Structure formats: C-alpha cells, structure tokens
C-alpha cells in the first residue's frame, strides 16, 4: 500500500489518512433500479402467446381422485381415511367405493404390532371389493 506524503511544509504528524469506509450508496441505487426493472418486466414474461385454439369433441381430462387410505390399528380397528369402520361393514364400504371408481388407488397402513394374517385379510377384502391398485405404506427407516 502506498504511503501518502504530507504536503510540503507540514510536519509528519499531520499525515493524510486513507478513508477506510465503503460507500454503499451507489450499490443501493443500482439495486433499486434493478428491482424496479424486474418488477415491471416480470408480468410481461408470464404472458403466453395469444392463440385461437381449435374446438374438439374429446372428453376432458379427469383429475385423479384422492387415494383411499385403509388403516388397521393395534386393537383390530379399521379406518377408511380418519373414519372408523366396523369390521362387518368394511367389505360393504369398500365395495361401494370400488363401484364409484375401481381405478382409485388404495393405500393400506397397518400398525407394526398387527399379525400378518390381519394384514392379508384386509388385502383380501380390498381385492374382492374390486380394487386393482393397492399399495402398502410404511414409515421410512432412519439412517444409522
């Protein structure tokens, strides 16, 4: 770093000191200008190309329905969603849901303490009700 010499005729104690502060005013001015530019141009970038689309007689795409969640708790209770269902009514409820839309996905959740037989019975009810898309849900294991 270069040392500044005092003007002629002055003592060495009155040396010039460099200014060590950063002037942020120009940076703030530039940032505000950029912010305004982006605020003005952003809405213009989202506008699509104006088209006159042709008409069609094809059916509209159907949004996929929410999956059915069948839960089995450790006491032997069954739930569809969050609603408890008696074991005797489970097959009828599943059959009615399958009649509405047999392509819906059924997620089966079971407590870790239930027996394999209970889980297989529930899967059998889901299958006989008419559902073909069935998935078993489990909690992800924590890495060790």
N, C-alpha and C positions, 0 to 999 in steps of 0.2 A: 504494500500500500504506500502510495506516495505521501510524503510529509509536506504540508503546506508551510512555506516560509512566510514570516511576517513581512509586511511592507517595510521598506527601508526607513530607518529612523525610529522604529518601535522596539521595545525590549522583547526578549524572548518569552516573557511571562504572558504577553497578550497574543499568543499564537491563535490562529484560526482553528476551530474545532469542526470536524466534519459533522454534518447533520445525519443522525442515525435513525430517523423516523421514516416510516414508509407512508407515502401519500396514497391513500386508498380512494380518494375522490374520483380520479379518472376511471378506476376499475368499477366503482359503483355506477358511474354514468353509463359506461358501456353495458353493464349487466342490465340496467333498467331499459336501455334502448333495445337490447336483445329480447328481454321479456315482452315488451310491447310488440315487437315484430312477431314473435311466436304466438302471442295471444290473438293477433289479427289474422295470421296465416293458418293457424290450426283448424278453425272451422271450414276453411276453404279446401283443406286437404281431404276431409271426410266426405265431400260431396261426390256421389257416383256419377257415372256417365249417364246422361239422360237418354233413355231408350223407350221405344214404343214396343212393348213385348207382345208377342202373338198370343191369341187365346187358345186354350186346349180343353179337351173333354176328359182328360186323365184325372183320376181321383187325387185328391190332395194327400200329401204325406201325413201319416198319423204319428203323433208324438208318442214315444214309448211310455207305457204306463209304469207307475212305480211298482217295484217288485213286491211280492208278498213275503213277509218275514214270519216264519213259524218258529216260535221259541219253546223250548222244553226246559222247565226248571227242575231243581233237585227234588222237589216234593212230588213230582209227577204231573204238575200242571202244564197245560198247553196254552199258548197265546198266539193270536194272529195279530201282528202289529203289537200294540200295547193292550189289546182287549183280551181278557181271559176267556177261554172257550172250554166248555166241559168236554171230557173225553168222548162221551156219547154223541156230542154234536159236532165233533171235529170233522168227521168224514162228510157230513151234510154241508157244512160251511165250505170246505174245500171244493166239493162238487159244484156248489153254486158259483164259487169264484171261477172255477175252471170252465163252467158253462158260459160265463161272461166273456172270458178271453183265455183260451187254453195256451196261448203263446207267452203269457206272462211268466217271468222268472220267479221261482220260489227259493228263498234263502232259508235254510234250516239251521237254527242255532240250538245247541244243546249244552247244558251245564256239564262241566267236566266230570261230575260225580254220577251222572246217569249211566245206566248199563247200555251195552252195545245193542241188546235186544230192544230196549225202548227207542233207540235211535232208528233201528231198522224198521220197527213198527210204524214210526212216523213217516219214514221214507216210503214205506209201502202204501200208507194212506194217501200221500201226495201223488204217488204214481197211479193208484186206482181211481183217484179223483179226475185224472185226465191231464195232469201237467207233465210236460216232457223236459222242461228246462229247470233243473234242480241243482242248487249249489249248497255246499256245506260251508258255514262260516266258522272261523277260528280267530283267536287273537294272535297277533304277531309275537313271536318269541323275542325276548330282549337279548342282544348280543352279550356274550360273557367275556 
